[in-house]
Amino acid sequence: KKSCSSSAAAAAAAAAAPSPSQTPAAPASDPAPAPAALPAVGAAVDSHGLSALDSMSNTMLQKQNANLQRSLATSRTKLNETSAQLSSTQQRLTHCETALSVLDRHWAQLD
């Protein structure tokens, strides 16, 4: 039990962590990177009160959202194609089973 829960916790932590391409590289000597929600000292603030860091984070989130939407659309398309293929295969199976049943009845009549 203990190994399963620790594996699940490790998997959840890995899933929650952003990919390296989405996070800025932190220096090796810095044990904890600064939170992205707080603007750095001297960060430029635009007319809406957003810092450049917040704006960059917003842009990254929008790109990630667009990528996720594309991935979802692709998955749905594949699901629909697979569903249609399954339906077609089930119809063929039903047809073959019906034909086999007819042959079995004819064979039984010959005996």
C-alpha positions in Angstrom: 0.0 0.0 0.0 2.7 2.4 1.0 4.6 2.1 -2.3 1.3 2.5 -4.3 0.4 5.7 -2.5 3.9 7.1 -2.8 3.9 6.3 -6.5 0.5 7.9 -7.0 1.8 11.0 -5.1 4.9 11.1 -7.2 2.8 10.8 -10.4 0.5 13.6 -9.2 3.4 15.8 -8.4 5.0 15.2 -11.8 1.7 15.9 -13.6 1.2 19.2 -11.6 4.7 20.4 -12.3 5.1 22.5 -15.4 7.3 21.2 -18.2 10.9 22.6 -18.4 10.0 24.4 -21.6 7.3 26.4 -19.8 9.4 27.6 -16.8 12.4 29.9 -16.8 15.6 28.2 -15.8 16.5 28.8 -12.2 20.1 29.0 -11.1 21.4 25.9 -9.4 22.2 27.7 -6.2 18.7 29.0 -5.8 16.7 26.3 -3.9 13.3 27.8 -4.4 12.4 29.9 -7.5 10.4 33.1 -6.9 6.6 32.7 -7.3 5.4 33.8 -10.7 2.5 35.8 -9.2 4.7 38.4 -7.6 6.5 40.9 -9.9 10.2 41.1 -9.5 11.6 44.3 -8.0 11.8 46.9 -10.7 9.5 45.0 -13.1 7.8 47.1 -15.6 4.0 47.6 -15.0 1.7 48.3 -17.9 -1.5 50.5 -17.9 -3.6 47.6 -16.6 -1.4 47.0 -13.6 0.1 43.8 -15.0 3.8 43.3 -14.8 5.8 42.0 -17.7 6.1 38.7 -15.9 2.3 38.4 -15.5 1.8 39.3 -19.1 4.3 36.7 -20.2 2.6 34.1 -17.9 -0.7 35.1 -19.5 0.7 34.6 -23.0 2.2 31.2 -22.0 -1.2 30.1 -20.6 -3.0 31.2 -23.7 -0.6 29.2 -25.9 -0.9 26.2 -23.6 -4.7 26.5 -23.8 -4.6 26.7 -27.6 -2.4 23.6 -27.7 -4.7 21.7 -25.3 -7.7 22.7 -27.4 -6.0 21.3 -30.5 -5.1 18.1 -28.7 -8.7 17.7 -27.4 -10.1 18.3 -30.9 -7.6 15.7 -32.3 -8.6 13.2 -29.6 -12.3 13.7 -30.3 -11.8 13.2 -34.0 -9.9 10.0 -33.4 -12.6 8.9 -30.9 -15.3 9.5 -33.5 -13.3 7.6 -36.2 -12.7 4.7 -33.9 -16.4 4.7 -32.8 -17.5 4.5 -36.5 -15.0 1.7 -37.1 -16.3 -0.2 -34.1 -19.9 0.2 -35.2 -19.0 -1.1 -38.7 -17.1 -4.0 -37.3 -20.0 -4.9 -35.0 -22.4 -4.9 -38.0 -20.1 -7.1 -40.0 -19.8 -9.5 -37.0 -23.6 -9.6 -36.6 -23.9 -10.3 -40.4 -21.3 -13.1 -40.2 -23.0 -14.6 -37.1 -26.4 -14.6 -38.9 -24.9 -16.3 -41.9 -23.2 -18.9 -39.7 -26.4 -19.6 -37.9 -28.2 -20.2 -41.2 -25.5 -22.6 -42.3 -25.6 -24.4 -39.0 -29.4 -24.9 -39.4 -29.0 -26.2 -42.9 -26.2 -28.5 -41.8 -28.4 -29.9 -39.0 -31.2 -30.6 -41.5 -28.8 -32.6 -43.7 -28.0 -34.9 -40.7 
